[in-house]
């Protein structure tokens, strides 16, 4: 990649062409990387909660079903977080400083007045769940986390079609074992490749966790999510870890994830380094569909990051070679030129001073007072011009 005797050889044209192509591919990969790392709303709860004010982090604890939490254990975790916030200088128990949610997964049979039963995957939720896991509503609304009415449910589009043959069914009823539940709304997954792959076409429904527990008995809570103050990196993770361990859990009983930092370049390099091992490290954890989507996006983002770096290597090496080539063939020398200019200026100044002294002596020996004054002014002017030129 360079010039040889003013002409480009065939090899150099090929090198330049390859470099330009790789730079274009690197740019495309970088744009795709930026899109993938910012496309999932489930990973942006901290930004939504804080509104850009203060430093917060979204952290999640996943538990296997055999060591899942009860409602009482989750309440203990929440109290542990509140005490931890008090220890960090925040007002203990202040809900304005943080947010949380929890969820459990199960299967139920649903029916409507005209159709059913349909075996349905369900997620029982608690806390401010839809802050962490917003879905794309196509009718109705979310059910409020503190609603007194615990009979509200949220159906996905597939389930609505199976039970009613329509999606505009907010306010209608579904039945679980003969018990009616009112439909708050209907949703569909976000239209990105990871969400489509993780959610698929399976029928799914959200409902309150205590409602799920009432229908199924004990259902282990396997996901706890929180948005916590993170003034120093790692504080949010430490708060959730200590709260979880305070509920008779040990470090190996749950997997902790920092959602806010998971798509940073340093984290994704770690994902690329663990290629082939990630699927083995989560054995025993039944991950929810939104986390499966996030992990798929994580893998793609790590691949795009590696490709971007690889595409940049060849052009950067060629640019460095060109700079070295041009430097070696330069016809000027930077430091000698500066030295010569400085030395030349000093010599010209010395010569001007010597000429002034000789002229003054000659005038004193031969000239009159007026002539001396006139000649001195001429000499001074000449010396100043010489100094300005140097």
MOKA-V65640 format. One record per residue. N is the residue number from 0. RES is the residue in one small letter. SS is DSSP state (alpha for helix, beta for strand, coil for the rest). PSI is psi in whole degrees, -180 to 180 (none if undefined). D_FIRST is the distance of its C-alpha to the first C-alpha in Angstrom with 2 decimals. Layout:
BEGIN
n: {N N}
res: {RES RES}
ss: {SS SS}
psi: {PSI PSI}
d_first: {D_FIRST D_FIRST}
END
This chain:
BEGIN
n: {0 1 2 3 4 5 6 7 8 9 10 11 12 13 14 15 16 17 18 19 20 21 22 23 24 25 26 27 28 29 30 31 32 33 34 35 36 37 38 39 40 41 42 43 44 45 46 47 48 49 50 51 52 53 54 55 56 57 58 59 60 61 62 63 64 65 66 67 68 69 70 71 72 73 74 75 76 77 78 79 80 81 82 83 84 85 86 87 88 89 90 91 92 93 94 95 96 97 98 99 100 101 102 103 104 105 106 107 108 109 110 111 112 113 114 115 116 117 118 119 120 121 122 123 124 125 126 127 128 129 130 131 132 133 134 135 136 137 138 139 140 141 142 143 144 145 146 147 148 149 150 151 152 153 154 155 156 157 158 159 160 161 162 163 164 165 166 167 168 169 170 171 172 173 174 175 176 177 178 179 180 181 182 183 184 185 186 187 188 189 190 191 192 193 194 195 196 197 198 199 200 201 202 203 204 205 206 207 208 209 210 211 212 213 214 215 216 217 218 219 220 221 222 223 224 225 226 227 228 229 230 231 232 233 234 235 236 237 238 239 240 241 242 243 244 245 246 247 248 249 250 251 252 253 254 255 256 257 258 259 260 261 262 263 264 265 266 267 268 269 270 271 272 273 274 275 276 277 278 279 280 281 282 283 284 285 286 287 288 289 290 291 292 293 294 295 296 297 298 299 300 301 302 303 304 305 306 307 308 309 310 311 312 313 314 315 316 317 318 319 320 321 322 323 324 325 326 327 328 329 330 331 332 333 334 335 336 337 338 339 340 341 342 343 344 345 346 347 348 349 350 351 352 353 354 355 356 357 358 359 360 361 362 363 364 365 366 367 368 369 370 371 372 373 374 375 376 377 378 379 380 381 382 383 384 385 386 387 388 389}
res: {x x x x x x x x x x x x x x x x x x x x x x x x x x x x x x x x x x x x x x x x x x x x x x x x x x x x x x x x x x x x x x x x x x x x x x x x x x x x x x x x x x x x x x x x x x x x x x x x x x x x x x x x x x x x x x x x x x x x x x x x x x x x x x x x x x x x x x x x x x x x x x x x x x x x x x x x x x x x x x x x x x x x x x x x x x x x x x x x x x x x x x x x x x x x x x x x x x x x x x x x x x x x x x x x x x x x x x x x x x x x x x x x x x x x x x x x x x x x x x x x x x x x x x x x x x x x x x x x x x x x x x x x x x x x x x x x x x x x x x x x x x x x x x x x x x x x x x x x x x x x x x x x x x x x x x x x x x x x x x x x x x x x x x x x x x x x x x x x x x x x x x x x x x x x x x x x x x x x x x x x x x x x x x x x x x x x x x x x x x x x x x x x x x x x x x}
ss: {coil coil coil beta coil coil beta coil coil alpha alpha alpha alpha alpha alpha alpha alpha alpha alpha alpha alpha alpha alpha alpha alpha alpha alpha alpha alpha alpha alpha alpha alpha alpha alpha alpha alpha coil coil coil alpha alpha alpha coil alpha alpha alpha alpha alpha alpha coil coil coil coil coil beta beta beta beta beta beta beta beta coil alpha alpha alpha coil beta coil alpha alpha alpha alpha alpha alpha alpha alpha alpha alpha alpha alpha alpha alpha alpha alpha alpha coil coil coil coil coil coil coil coil coil coil coil beta beta beta beta beta beta beta beta beta beta beta beta beta coil coil coil coil beta beta beta beta beta beta beta beta beta beta beta beta coil alpha alpha alpha alpha coil coil coil beta beta beta beta beta coil coil coil coil coil coil coil coil coil coil coil beta beta beta beta beta alpha alpha alpha alpha alpha alpha alpha alpha coil coil coil coil coil coil coil coil beta beta beta beta coil coil beta beta beta beta beta beta beta beta beta beta coil coil coil coil alpha alpha alpha alpha alpha alpha alpha coil coil coil coil beta beta beta beta beta alpha alpha alpha alpha alpha alpha alpha alpha coil coil coil coil beta coil beta beta beta beta beta beta beta coil coil coil coil coil alpha alpha alpha alpha alpha alpha alpha alpha alpha alpha alpha coil coil coil coil coil alpha alpha alpha beta beta beta beta beta coil coil coil coil coil coil alpha alpha alpha alpha alpha alpha alpha alpha alpha coil coil coil coil alpha alpha alpha alpha coil coil coil coil coil coil coil alpha alpha alpha alpha alpha alpha alpha alpha alpha alpha alpha alpha alpha alpha alpha alpha alpha alpha alpha alpha alpha alpha alpha alpha alpha alpha alpha alpha alpha alpha alpha alpha alpha alpha alpha alpha alpha alpha alpha alpha coil coil coil coil coil alpha alpha alpha alpha alpha alpha alpha alpha alpha alpha alpha alpha alpha alpha alpha alpha alpha alpha alpha alpha alpha alpha alpha alpha alpha alpha alpha alpha alpha alpha alpha alpha alpha coil coil alpha alpha alpha alpha alpha alpha alpha alpha alpha alpha alpha alpha alpha alpha alpha alpha alpha alpha alpha alpha alpha coil}
psi: {91 -174 137 109 38 -1 150 124 167 -39 -37 -35 -42 -41 -45 -43 -45 -41 -44 -43 -43 -35 -39 -45 -38 -41 -42 -44 -40 -40 -43 -38 -45 -38 -48 -41 -14 13 -17 115 -24 -14 10 27 -36 -41 -40 -40 -45 -24 28 2 116 171 117 158 144 123 149 140 126 139 144 158 -32 -18 25 161 153 172 -40 -39 -38 -41 -37 -38 -42 -43 -37 -39 -42 -42 -39 -38 -38 -39 -23 4 0 157 121 129 1 116 -11 -15 -14 170 157 165 166 161 158 154 149 -172 134 160 126 155 161 -179 -24 -19 164 -178 157 123 125 136 134 152 116 129 156 164 -160 64 -43 -7 -40 -34 67 144 164 102 135 -9 154 -148 169 156 138 142 -28 25 138 -34 112 13 17 141 161 117 151 170 -41 -46 -39 -41 -39 -36 -31 -14 23 169 -18 70 15 134 -16 179 146 163 135 107 34 -10 126 144 138 135 118 -34 175 139 167 157 158 152 51 162 -36 -44 -42 -41 -38 -40 -40 -150 19 142 138 150 139 142 170 145 -42 -28 -44 -44 -35 -33 -33 -6 -154 124 117 134 120 -1 127 126 148 145 119 153 140 62 -31 137 129 -12 -45 -44 -40 -40 -48 -39 -47 -37 -39 -43 -25 -16 35 27 150 168 -38 -6 -10 158 127 139 135 100 -34 -34 1 -23 16 159 -41 -40 -39 -30 -38 -38 -45 -37 -24 19 129 -15 -21 -41 -24 -23 -13 20 134 -13 120 95 142 163 -33 -31 -36 -41 -43 -37 -36 -45 -35 -44 -44 -41 -40 -41 -44 -37 -44 -43 -42 -46 -42 -41 -29 -23 -53 -50 -39 -42 -42 -37 -41 -42 -40 -43 -44 -42 -47 -35 -42 -28 7 151 9 161 120 -55 -42 -37 -42 -42 -46 -39 -39 -46 -42 -40 -42 -41 -41 -35 -43 -43 -39 -41 -39 -42 -38 -43 -42 -42 -41 -43 -41 -40 -41 -35 -34 -22 169 179 -44 -42 -39 -46 -45 -45 -36 -41 -41 -41 -45 -43 -41 -40 -42 -39 -39 -41 -39 -38 -35 none}
d_first: {0.00 3.74 7.26 9.73 13.35 12.91 11.68 8.85 9.61 10.53 8.35 5.07 7.36 8.41 5.53 5.52 9.21 9.81 8.53 10.76 13.45 13.63 13.95 16.70 18.35 18.34 20.03 22.53 23.33 23.93 26.28 28.12 28.45 30.06 32.38 33.52 34.26 36.44 38.16 41.21 44.13 45.72 43.22 43.75 47.42 46.82 45.13 47.96 50.64 49.43 48.23 45.58 48.37 48.20 46.36 47.47 46.21 47.11 48.16 49.67 51.81 52.12 55.12 56.12 59.23 61.38 60.93 60.64 62.46 65.74 66.39 68.19 65.28 62.89 65.36 65.27 61.48 61.72 64.30 62.12 59.21 61.64 62.92 59.40 58.54 61.71 60.58 57.26 59.18 59.27 62.60 63.84 64.27 62.47 60.93 58.96 56.75 55.56 55.79 56.23 56.77 57.64 57.90 59.26 58.79 61.45 62.78 65.71 67.52 67.72 69.79 70.68 73.98 72.88 70.41 69.56 69.42 65.61 64.15 61.66 59.18 60.13 58.74 61.33 60.01 61.24 60.22 57.74 56.00 54.44 52.72 50.61 50.55 50.75 51.07 50.73 54.32 55.38 59.03 61.21 60.02 59.36 62.49 62.99 62.59 66.00 67.86 71.51 71.34 69.78 70.10 66.88 64.09 60.70 59.88 56.60 56.29 56.84 60.06 61.35 61.00 62.73 65.64 66.11 64.02 62.57 60.44 62.48 64.95 64.96 68.53 69.59 70.57 69.43 71.68 71.14 74.22 76.31 75.18 73.70 70.47 69.30 65.82 64.01 61.01 58.60 54.86 51.82 48.65 45.61 43.45 40.35 39.29 40.45 43.84 44.52 43.81 45.88 48.84 49.04 52.25 54.72 57.70 57.56 59.72 59.67 63.01 64.39 64.30 68.04 68.71 66.70 68.58 71.86 71.10 69.60 71.05 68.72 65.07 62.69 60.34 56.90 54.64 55.09 52.73 52.77 51.05 51.76 51.04 48.05 48.00 46.29 43.98 46.15 49.46 49.77 49.11 51.64 54.25 54.07 53.99 57.08 58.88 58.21 59.29 62.37 63.47 64.07 60.55 58.42 54.67 54.19 56.30 53.66 49.91 48.64 45.61 44.06 43.09 41.70 39.07 38.32 35.21 33.56 30.22 31.89 34.64 32.37 30.39 33.86 34.58 31.46 32.60 36.05 34.90 37.83 40.32 41.00 43.38 45.44 45.89 47.79 50.48 53.78 52.30 52.96 50.29 51.04 49.09 47.28 45.96 44.82 42.87 41.34 40.36 38.73 36.71 35.90 34.50 32.36 31.11 30.22 28.26 26.36 25.61 24.23 22.10 20.73 19.79 18.24 16.14 14.79 13.92 10.70 9.06 10.74 9.65 5.87 7.30 9.62 7.55 6.17 9.89 11.23 9.62 11.03 14.14 14.90 14.71 16.83 20.19 22.24 23.62 24.51 27.46 29.09 29.07 30.84 33.28 34.15 34.80 37.07 38.94 39.40 40.90 43.35 44.45 45.05 47.11 49.17 49.83 50.97 53.32 54.75 55.35 57.12 59.36 60.26 61.06 63.22 65.19 65.71 66.96 69.30 70.74 71.21 70.95 73.19 72.62 71.30 69.09 67.79 66.98 65.23 63.23 62.22 60.82 58.81 57.49 56.56 54.73 52.88 51.88 50.60 48.51 47.03 46.25 44.59 42.40 41.36}
END
